[in-house]
Amino acid sequence: MTDIAAIEAAALRLKGHARRTPLLSSPFLDAVAGRRVLVKAECLQHTGSFKFRGAWSAVSALDPAVRARGVLAYSSGNHAQGVAHAAALHGTTSVIIMPKDAPALKIANTRALGGEVVLYDRAAENREEIGQRIAADRGLTLIRPYDDPMVIAGQGTCGLEIAEQAAEEGVAAAQVLVCCGGGGLTSGIALALEARAPGLRVRPCEPEGFDDTARSLAAGTHQRNARMDGSLCDAIVTPEPGRITFPILQRLAGPGLVVSDEQALHAMALAWQRLKIVLEPGGAVALAAALFLPDQVQGDAVICLASGGNVDRPVFERALAMLDG
């Protein structure tokens, strides 16, 4: 299982390979939220999302002989790009299973980064079954998007940075809002903060209709989403919380926060306007919760993850159009 020692070991492997992304702020966003808002800009990470951290952590931890046979991943796009890039940088091959309705930019980027893309219908097919079959047939090592200890450890390095940067900003107590799919980033950050900044507490953020983590935390048991399509927030649409990640979140996370697609789009527009960063809908839900759910967030300051920025142009234009309203 992942712990602070595993996260610190991942940080050593990532040193010189991952970016230490900035913690951004804007008085305009503070005014909207009614409190200080600090935004961890993981959209500026390699491949445009935090997923590079976990991918590099997992690929670099493999035995060299195992790694040389190649790796496999399934993803709507961000984990796909992270694994494809990490594999290529390690001189090995990658096969990436992606939904047919994933953003075209993510599919194109994954191929450009060296990944062999296999498309599937997320409404009718099971990506885990496809992945297990291909991995067995070709002798590849499966790197799961969130239920993998080395992936969680890599994502936890973001939490180490947050602990350092919050201290630099004089913030010792705050809620940390994290865009949450299967929970790899959320649980990794939670573990890092438990050890390095116990005054900072993680809260998972999800889109309406796909709030399996929020419902699972409230119920105390795994809750599944009724469907797997229909949200703009493709990056964080998963069937249910992870087997490894959920117990960590039960122990360390606060209640989940849920935002609409429209609120995510509005947050994207404000992030571009005020912070000069590009977010995708799934990467903007934490900022949306900070800005538009003020009564559900406590404290004088809030930290939120801007977890990814791989967005197709039509969706980004739709977000920017909200500034004209």
N, C-alpha and C positions, 0 to 999 in steps of 0.2 A: 504494500500500500504506500501511497505517497505521504511524505512527511517533510518537515522543514529541511532535513538533511538532503533529501532527494531534490528539493527545489534549489538549494544552494549548489548542489552538484550540477544540476542543469544550468544554473547561471554561469558556472565556470566553463561548461561546454559551449554556451552561447556567447561568451565574451569574445568580442571582435567579429561576431557574425550577426547578432541582432542589434537593432537600434535601441538606445535609451530614449523612448519617446517623451515629448514634453507634456507638462501639465499646464494647460491653457486656461485663461480666464478673460472675462469681459464684463465691464460694469453694466452693459446693456442686458446681458443674460442674468446678472445678479438682480436687476430690477424686475425682470419677468418672474423670476423664481421667488423673490422676496427673501433671499439669503445669498450668501457667497456660493458660487458655483465654480468648481475646478474640474476641468475636462482632460482626462488622460487620452491623448490623441494616438491610439493604436492604429488608426487609419493611415498613419505615416510610417508604420512598420513595413519591412520588406514584404512584397506581394500584396500590400494594401490592407493587411489585417493582422491581428494578434496571432493568427494561426501559424505563422512562421515559427514562433517560439516553440510551440508544442511539436511541430513537425521536425524541426532541427534537433530538439531534445531526444525524440524517439529514434530518428534515423542515426544520430551520432552515438546512441547507446547500444546499437546492435553490434553483435560480433561481426568483424570484418568479412568473414566467410559467408555469413548469413546475409549481410547487407549486399554483397556482390551478386546474389541471386535476384535481387530486385525487391521492391516493396509494392504494396497495393493499399488503396484507400478508397472510401466512399464519402462523398461530400456534395453539397449543393454549389460549392465553388471556392470558399476561402480555405478550408482544410485541403482541398484539392490542389490549389495553387501552392500552398505552403509545402505539402509533401512533394509535389513535382519539383519545386525549386530546390528543396533540401536534398532530395535524391540526386538531382543533376549535379549539385555542388559536391556531393560525395562520390560522383563518378559511377552511379548505378542507375537502373531503370525504374520507372514507376508506371503502374496501371491505375487509372482513376475512374471510379464508377460515379457518374453524375446523372441527375434527373434531366429528362428531356426539356423541362420547362425552366431550367436554371438560366439566369441571365446570360445572354450571348457573350458578353464581355468576359464572364468568368470561364466559360467553356473555351473561348479563344485564348485567353491568357494561360489556362492550364496546358493547352497544347503547345503554346509558344514556349513555355517553361520546360518542355520536354516530356510531359505526361502523355501516355496513351489513354485516350478518353473512351470509355464505354458508357453509352447512354441507356437509361431505363425509364420506365413509366412509374413515377413515385406513387400514383394512385392505385396501380394494379399490380406492381411487382415489389418484392422485398429486397432491398439493397444488401442486407446482411447475408441473405442466402446466395445472392449473385456473387458477392465478394468471397464468401467461403469456398464456393465452387471454383472460381478462377484461381484463388490462392492455392488450393489443393492441386489443381491441374498443372499449374506452372511453377510451383515451388516458391511462391512469393510470400513475404511476411506482411501480414495485415497490420496496418497502423490505424487504429480506430480514431474517430474524430474527437471523442471525449472520454470514453471508458477505457483508458490506457494509462497506467501509472506514470509512464515517462512523458506522455502528452500533458497530463495534469501538472506534472512537475515543471515542464516548460512554460505552461501558461502561468504557473505560480510566480515565475520570475517577474511578471508584470506587477504582482503584489509587492515584491521586494522593492521595486522602483517607487510604487505608490507610497510605501511606508517612508522611504527616504525623502521623497518630494513633498509629502504632506508635512513632515517635520520641518523642512526648509521653509514652508509657507506658514509655519506656526500653527498648524492644525493637528491637534492631538486627539480630538474626538469628532467623529463624523460618520454618517452613513455613506457607504460606497455602493453606488448603483451600477449593476453589471448586466449587460445584454446577455440573456441566458437562453441557450438551446438545450443541449444535453447536460450542461453544467460543468464542462471542463475548465473554462475560464473562471467561472464563479467559484467553484470549489478550490481551484488552485490559488486564487487570490485570497480566499477565506483562510486557507492554511497558512499562507505567508503572513497575513495580517495578524493572525492569532499569535504567531511567534514574534513578530517584529513591531506591530502597532496595535495592541489589543483594544485601544480606544476607537479603532475604525472597524465598523461592522458592515458586512456585505448584505445587499438585498438584491435578489434576482429580478430582472425586468423582462417582460415578454409581451407579444402582441395579443390583442383580443382574439379569442377563439382557439388560441394555441398556447394557453397558459397552463400547461401540464405541471410545471414546477410549482407555480403558485398554488394550484389546487392540491398537489401532492403534499406540499408542506402543511397546508391547512388540514388535510385529512389524515396525515401521518402515514399514508401508504401511497404506493405508485398509482398515479392516475394517468390514463392515456388520452391523447387528443382524438376526437371523433373522426378527423380527416387530416390529410397531409398536404393539401393544396388550398389556395384561395387567399393567401396573405402576401402582401408585398415584401414582408420580412423573411424572405426565403432562407437567409443565412442562419436563422435561429428556429426554424420549424423542424421539430423532432417528434417522434412518436410519444416518448415519455422520458422522465429523468433517467440518467444512467444508473446502472447497478452499483458502480463504485462511487459516483459523484453524489448520489442522493443522500446516503448516510452522513457524508461530510456536511452537506447543506442543512440537514436536519439538526446537526449539532451546532453549527456556526452561523447560519444565515438568519436574517430577519424575514418577515413575511414578504411574499412576492408582490410586485407592482405590475399592473397591466395597462397598456396604452393602445389606442386605436391606430390604424394605418395612417389616418389623417394627421394625428398628433406626431407620428414618426416623421411624416413628410414635412410638417411645420418645423420640427426640430432640425431636420436636414437643412432647410432654408436658412434658419437662424444661425446654424453652425457655419454655413458658407458666408453669410452676411457679416457676422460678428467675430468669428474666429479664423475665417479664411481657410477652412478645411472642407473637404468633400466627404460626405457620409453616405452610406447605403441605408435603406430603411431599417434593416435588422441591426445595423450598427448605431442607429440613432435612438433606439427605444429607451436607453438609460437616460440620455439627455432629455428626451420627451417627458419621462417620468419626473425628472428634476424640475422641469419648467412648468408642466401642466397638471401635476398632481401635488401641489404644495402642501395640502392638508394631510397627505399621507406620508410625508417626509418630515423628520424631526431634526433639530439642530440649527446652529447659526451658519453652518457650512455643509455643503454636500459635494462629494466627489463622484463623478460619473465617467464610465468608459465610453469612448467613441471607438467602437471595436473594429469597424471595417468601413472601407470607402469604395468598394468595387461595385459601382452602380451603372446600369445602362443609361444612355443619354435621355431617352424619353421619360424615364422615371425621375431623373434629376431635374429635367425641365418642368415636370409636373410639380415637383417640390418647390422650385424657384417661383413658379406662378403664384404660390400662396403669398408671396411678398407683395403682389399687386392688389391683393384684396383689401 
